[in-house]
């Protein structure tokens, strides 16, 4: 059973806030000013989420299909369990993969970008 859509969209934000809290708390314990702690916390939480969100967005377009086809064809060529006649050509492989591919959500990418933007705010407005 899949979790509801709102929960799947909210989980990256919750995870990012938890990471940002612990990073900011650790940086504050090291004696840094609060603005720098908030900036570091949001940056550390936002950078991996943005990177992973970009990879997921690119993978949803079928960009990496050539690599999966190549790995699969290598297995067919070098193992005795499958025959090369059973391997479809690349165009058929890509059509089959696109039919199985689900629409990717961009919650992770959007959350990561928001966290990166939030990491800039304490530095810009934190100087009094």
C-alpha positions in Angstrom: 0.0 0.0 0.0 1.4 3.3 -1.1 1.4 6.3 1.3 -1.0 9.2 0.5 0.2 11.8 -1.9 0.4 14.6 0.7 2.6 12.4 2.9 5.0 11.6 0.0 5.3 15.4 -0.7 5.8 16.3 3.0 8.4 13.7 3.9 11.3 15.4 2.1 10.5 18.6 4.0 10.3 16.9 7.3 13.5 15.0 6.8 15.2 18.2 5.6 14.0 20.1 8.7 15.3 17.4 11.0 18.7 17.4 9.3 18.8 21.2 9.3 17.9 21.3 13.0 20.7 18.9 14.0 23.3 20.6 11.9 22.4 24.0 13.2 22.4 22.7 16.7 25.9 21.2 16.3 27.2 24.4 14.7 25.7 26.5 17.5 27.5 24.2 20.0 30.7 25.0 18.2 30.1 28.7 19.0 29.1 30.1 15.6 26.5 32.9 15.4 22.9 31.9 14.9 22.6 33.2 11.4 25.6 31.1 10.3 24.1 28.1 12.1 20.8 28.4 10.3 22.5 28.9 7.0 24.7 25.9 7.4 21.8 23.7 8.5 19.5 24.6 5.6 22.4 24.3 3.1 23.4 20.8 4.4 19.8 19.7 4.2 19.1 21.3 0.8 22.1 20.3 -1.2 21.6 16.5 -1.2 17.8 16.9 -1.7 18.4 19.1 -4.7 21.0 16.8 -6.2 18.8 13.7 -5.7 15.8 15.6 -7.0 17.6 16.5 -10.1 18.8 12.9 -10.7 15.2 11.7 -10.2 13.8 14.3 -12.6 16.4 13.4 -15.2 15.8 9.6 -14.7 12.1 10.2 -15.3 12.8 11.3 -18.8 14.5 8.1 -19.8 18.0 9.5 -20.0 19.6 6.6 -18.3 17.8 3.9 -20.4 20.9 3.5 -22.6 22.9 2.5 -19.6 20.4 -0.1 -18.4 20.1 -1.5 -21.9 23.9 -1.8 -22.1 24.2 -3.5 -18.7 21.4 -5.9 -19.7 23.0 -6.7 -23.1 26.3 -7.4 -21.4 24.6 -9.9 -19.1 23.0 -11.5 -22.1 26.3 -11.7 -24.0 28.4 -13.1 -21.1 26.1 -15.5 -19.3 24.8 -18.8 -20.6 21.3 -18.3 -19.2 20.0 -15.9 -21.8 20.2 -16.0 -25.6 20.9 -12.8 -27.6 17.8 -13.5 -29.6 15.7 -12.9 -26.4 17.1 -9.3 -26.0 14.9 -6.7 -27.8 16.5 -4.0 -29.8 17.1 -0.6 -28.1 14.0 1.1 -29.5 11.7 -1.7 -28.3 13.6 -1.7 -24.9 13.0 2.0 -24.5 9.3 1.7 -25.4 8.8 -1.0 -22.9 10.6 1.0 -20.2 8.6 4.1 -20.9 5.4 2.1 -20.5 6.5 1.0 -17.1 7.8 4.4 -16.0 5.7 6.3 -13.5 5.2 10.0 -13.5 7.9 11.5 -11.3 7.0 14.0 -8.6 9.3 16.9 -8.0 8.7 17.3 -4.3 12.3 16.4 -3.5 13.7 18.9 -6.0 11.4 21.7 -4.9 12.1 21.1 -1.3 15.8 21.1 -1.9 15.7 24.4 -3.8 13.6 26.0 -1.0 16.1 24.9 1.6 19.0 26.3 -0.5 17.1 29.6 -0.8 16.5 29.5 3.0 20.2 29.0 3.6 20.9 32.3 1.9 18.4 34.3 3.9 20.1 34.2 7.4 23.3 35.5 5.8 21.6 38.2 3.9 19.3 39.5 6.6 21.1 38.2 9.7 23.6 41.1 10.0 22.2 43.7 12.2 
